[in-house]
Amino acid sequence: MLPIFICEDDERIRNAERLWLEKQILIEGFDMEIALCTGNPEELLEYLAHTQRQGIYFLDVELKGASMDGFRLGEEIRKKDARGFLIYVTAFQELAFETFRYHLEALDYICKKEPEQMYAGLSRCLTVIAERVSREQGRQQEYFTVKTLDVIRHIPLEEILYFATSERTHRIELHARQERLDFIGSMQELEERLGPHFIRVHRAYLVRADQIAGIERKTKEIVLKNGERCPYSRAMRNYLESFEYPKV
C-alpha cells in the first residue's frame, strides 16, 4: 500500500486536501492510504527515517515558519525515498520551473488558488500514479490482486505465506509476512488461479510451496520458514514427503 504524505502550512487547505484524497482513494479503490498530514517538514522527515516504503508527497512550496521550504524538503525526501512521487500544491504557479532547477523530478505542480482546479489536479495525480505503479509491478514481479473493504490491494506473491478458510462463510484469510487480510472467495478458485506456486495441503489451507521448511509427522503439520504451522491432510503426506524438505 502506497503511503501518502501531505505537508501544507495552511490548516484549512491541508484538511481539504486530506479529505479529498481520502474520498478519491475510497471511490477508486486505490491501494493507498494517508500516512501523515502535517504543516511541519521536520515531522515528515522524522517519519521517513523509520520507513522504507515508496511514498506519494503533496508538498506546499512556501512553508511559513518552518525550517525549510517545499523545494528544500523535496531534496531531503529524495535522499530517503528516491522513487517517491513529489507533487507540489501551491499558489505560486510561476515557481514551477524551480522543481527542475532543484532536480526534484516532480510529477506535477498543482495550483491551489481555485479549489476545483486543485481537486482536479489531486485526482489526476492519484490516477497517474496508480497506473504507473500497476505497469511497474507487472514488469517486476507477480501480484495477487484482491478487493477487501472496498479497497483493491496488490500483494506480491513472494510476500504471501498461505491462505486459510475463515470461520466466516465464503471467506478466506490471506496470511502474508507483514499482514493478514480477509476477503470473499473459495479455496477451489484460489487453487486454480494461483497454479503450481501454491500447494493445497489441506481442504482449508493453500500454502506457498517455497515457504515450507519441513513437515512434522507426529502432529501432521507443515512448518513454514517463519515458524508458523499449518495442518496437512493424510492424503497429502506421501506427496509432501516426496519433496526434499527437512523432516522435523
N, C-alpha and C positions, 0 to 999 in steps of 0.2 A: 504494500500500500504506500503510495507516494504521500509524504507529509507536506503540508502547505504552511508557509510562514508569511505572516503579514507584519511589516514594520512601517507604521504610519503615526506621525506625531499628533494628528487631529483625531481625537477620540470618536467624534461623530462619524467621520469618514471611515475610520478604522472599523467601527462596528458595522457600518453599512457594507463594507467590503466583505467582512466575515459572513454576515447573514446572506448576502447574495451568493457567495461561493458555496456555502453550505446548502443552499437551495438548489443550485445547479448540480452539485455532486449527487444530491438525492434524486433529482429528476432524471439525470442522465445515467445514474448508476456507475459513476466513475470510481475507480479503485484509488481513492484519495481521501485525506482527512485533514482538518485544520489542526496542526500540531502546536502552533504558538501564534498569538495575536498581541502585539506589543508596540509601544512607541519608543522603546529603549533598544538601540542596536547592540549594546553590551549584553543584554539579556538573550538576544538571539544568538550571538556568538558563543555565549556560555552554553546554551542548549546544544549547539552544533559540536561542542567539544566532547559531548557524550553520545554522539550518534554517528553512524557511517552511512546512513541511507541517502540516496539521491533525493533532493527536495525541489519544491517549487517556491519561489520567493517573490512576493509582491512588495516592492520597496518604494517608499517615498524618497524624493531627492533631497528636499530641504527638511531635515530633522531638527527642528528648533530645540535648543537647549541640550542637544545630545553631543557626545564626544566626537562624532563624525557625521558626515553627510551620507546620502544614499550611495554615491559612487565609491566613496572610501569603504563603506560597508560591503558593497559588491566585491571589491578587491579582496577583502578579508574572507568573504564567503567562498570565493573562487579557490582560496588556499585550502579550504576544508572540504569543499564539495565541487570538484572540477567539472562534474557532469550535470550540476544542478541547472534549473531553468530560472533565469533572472528576468523579472518583468518590472518596469518602473511605472509607477502610477503617480503623476504629478500635475500641477497646474502650469508648469513651465515647459511647454512643448518645445520651445526653441532650444532647450538644453539636450535634446535627443542625441545630437552629434557627440556629446560628451561621452556617451557609452562606448563609442568607437575609439575615442582618444584614450580612454582607460583600458581598452582591450577587454571589455567585460563580456562580449558576445551575448548581449541581452536579446531575449526572444521577442520582446515588444516594448513599446513605450506608449502608455495609455494616458490620455488627458482626462483629468478628473473635474474639470470646470463644469461640464454638463453631465449630470447623473446618468442619463440614458446612454451617452457615449461611453462613460466609464463602465457601466454594467455590460454593454455590448462587448467591450474590449476584454473584460474579465472572462466572460463566457467563451469568447473566441479563443483565448489562450488555453483554457482548460481543454477545449475540443482538440486544438492543435497538439497539445502535449499528450493527451490520451492516444491520439492516432500515431504519434511518433513513437511513443513507448511501446505500443502494440506491434508496430513494424520491427522495432529493435528486438523485442522479445522473441518474435517469430524467427528472426535470424540467428539468435544466440542460443536458445535452449527451448525445450518443450515446456508447456504450461498446462495446468489443469484449470479450466475456467468454470466457475460456479457462481450462482446467484444466491446470496444469503442476506436476509433482512433488507431486501430491495437494493442491495449493492452488488455489482458484478466484481468478483475477485479473480485474479490471475495468480495461481500458486505454482511456483516452479516444481516440476515433478521430482527433482532431486531433493526438495525440501520435505516431501511427503513420506511419512513412515508407514502408515497403514490407514485403512478405512474400517469402521466397525458399525454394525447395525445398532441404531439408537433404541432406547426403550420406548421412544415415541414412535407411533405407527408411521411407516413410509418415510422415515428419516434416517440419514446416515451421518456419522461423525467422522470428520477428517482430522487425523492426528498428524501434525507436521512438527518439525523441530522446535519452532518458536510459537506455535499457536494451535488452537483447536477450533474447528468450525462445524456447524450443524446445518444440514440442508436437506431438502426433499430429494429422494432418489431411491434406487434399488441396487442391491449388490449385483444382480444379473446384468443390468445395464452398465454398471461400472466395469465389470469384468470384461465385457465385450468391447467397451470403449477404450480401456487402457492397455489391453493386449498383454504381451509376454513380460513386460516390466514388472507386473504385479501377479502374485500367486494367491488363488482362493484357497487358503489353508484351512478354512472352517466356513460353515454356511454363513457365519456372521462376521467373518474377517477376511479382508483382502490386503495382503502385505506386499510392500515393495521388495522384490527379490534381493537386491543388493544391500538391503538394510538388515538382513538376517545374519546374526553372528553365530548361531548354533541352535540346537534343539535340546530340550530337557526331556528325556524319555520317561522318567518317573512321573512327572506332573503333566506330560503331554502338552508342553508349552514350547513355543518358539521364543528364543531370546534375541532381541534386537541389539544393534550396536550401541544404542544409547542406554541399554539396561532394561528397557521396558519388555514386557512379556505378553504374548497372545496365545490362546489355546489353538491347537490344531486337531483335526478330526482323525479318527483311527484310519479312515480310508486314505488319508494323505501321508501316513507315516512312511511307507516304503518310498514314495515319491520324494519326500523331504530328505530321507536318509541317503538317497542316491546322489545328492549334492555333496561336495567336499566341504561341508561346514564343520567346525569343531564341535564334537558332541560333548555337551556339558552335563 
